[in-house]
Amino acid sequence: MGEVLVPRLNDIRANSRPVVVLYDGDPDDRDIPDIGAVAGRLYDEFHTHVGDGGMTFATAQRQSWYYPSVPGGNLTNAKGRPFDTFVFPDSVYDGENSHFTQSNQLAAYPGYSQIYIGASGLIGAGQMVDYVNRVPKGGAVNVSIIRALNYGALDQQIGDKLAATVDEAKRRKFQAMLEQRRRIYGPHWGNDGRFDDSFRQEIRRPDEGREIVALWKSAEEVDIVNCRKIDLNTPEYDQKFDEAEYYTKTEPIRARQVAPGQTEVVRVKSGATSDTAHGDEWICTSIGGEEYKGPKDFYGIYDPDPARPGWFKPKYDPRKLIPLNEDVIFTTPWGEPQAIQKGGFLTKREIKDDKGRPTGQFERYGISAKDAADMKPISTIA
């Protein structure tokens, strides 16, 4: 929570935007933490900003799941801080909670985002698909899915409730809960910790010229975005690159060579693309910590750092950068799709030979914002 959600909320607050944190009303049990505990701890973290500070913590809960500490009162977190509580009758609104959290109005609002943490359950998985399908054509999709391990004690608690009840409806409910929790990281992850994007088959978006893409932000966080399809080899982008500013790398990187006769698949997580590195080719680690296949002209761009084995210093290697104000997807020179989120860059650089000499050939692709952190405008370098 502290590494992902707190910085995200602080970023939103830094832009002087009001923030409403809305969740489904699960109890805030710090001994057996679930999504209710996540919401409760966030409330503790930001409670001084509630009200005039521009933040609101709210919950929407149906009557049969509404268990306030005071009859008729607001739901609270573990420290007794009250959520703005909205309770609705069962079987009245289509989709129950989804009627409120996935409404067409919210889905159309650019500032709305959904975050799924760990074992969000089948209900949450269905809500995410419902939300994406409601986003207007061409609109922004803002979903983050964060991997978190199921808390085993909660499985035991559900099992105890199943063993104690004789109500058949409740038995079915508890059995279904235990079944879905067999996926130890939740419905969007395999038990090996890999992301499962099969949910995209349920997305019904006849949105020509766009594609829903899963983009890794880290080993445990994936963003779902609605990318516009573009072609970097068109007159439009010829002109954009002609007008773009030159940048160059300034920071050293780590790199290693694939053993002769071996191959290694390199998955560029932040760009949802992959490539295969063969014997004697390079695999680099960017300043953002991500691995990628090194360029063929590796020694035309980098010099070994004699003081640090495995590290390489960048040579002067100017390339054009175009900042992105939208999420895009395109085909790379190596034939794979690459998606880059808003804030990242499109780049065009001249390919060098193994002695660092220009070849007159150019390549165009994308880099994420964090991987461009070592790029500086040539005009600013003394």
Sequence and secondary structure as in RCSB ss.txt:
>XXXX:A:sequence
MGEVLVPRLNDIRANSRPVVVLYDGDPDDRDIPDIGAVAGRLYDEFHTHVGDGGMTFATAQRQSWYYPSVPGGNL
TNAKGRPFDTFVFPDSVYDGENSHFTQSNQLAAYPGYSQIYIGASGLIGAGQMVDYVNRVPKGGAVNVSIIRALN
YGALDQQIGDKLAATVDEAKRRKFQAMLEQRRRIYGPHWGNDGRFDDSFRQEIRRPDEGREIVALWKSAEEVDIV
NCRKIDLNTPEYDQKFDEAEYYTKTEPIRARQVAPGQTEVVRVKSGATSDTAHGDEWICTSIGGEEYKGPKDFYG
IYDPDPARPGWFKPKYDPRKLIPLNEDVIFTTPWGEPQAIQKGGFLTKREIKDDKGRPTGQFERYGISAKDAADM
KPISTIA
>XXXX:A:secstr
 TTTHHHHHHHHHHTT  EEEEE      SSS  HHHHHHHHHHHHGGGBGGGSEEEEEEEEGGG   SSTT   
B TT  B EEEEE TTTSTTTTHHHHS HHHHH TT  EEEES  HHHHHHHHHHHHHHS TT    EEEE    
 HHHHHHHHHHHHH   HHHHHHHHHHHHHTTSTT TTB TTS B  GGGGG     TTEEEEEEEEETTEEEEE
EEEE  SSSHHHHHHHHHSEEEEE S EEEEE  TT EEEEEEGGGTEEEEEETT EEEE TTS EEE  TTHHH
HEEE TTSTTEEEE    EEEEE SS EEEE TTS EEEE TT EEEEEEEE TTS EEEEEEEEEE TGGGTTE
EEGGG  
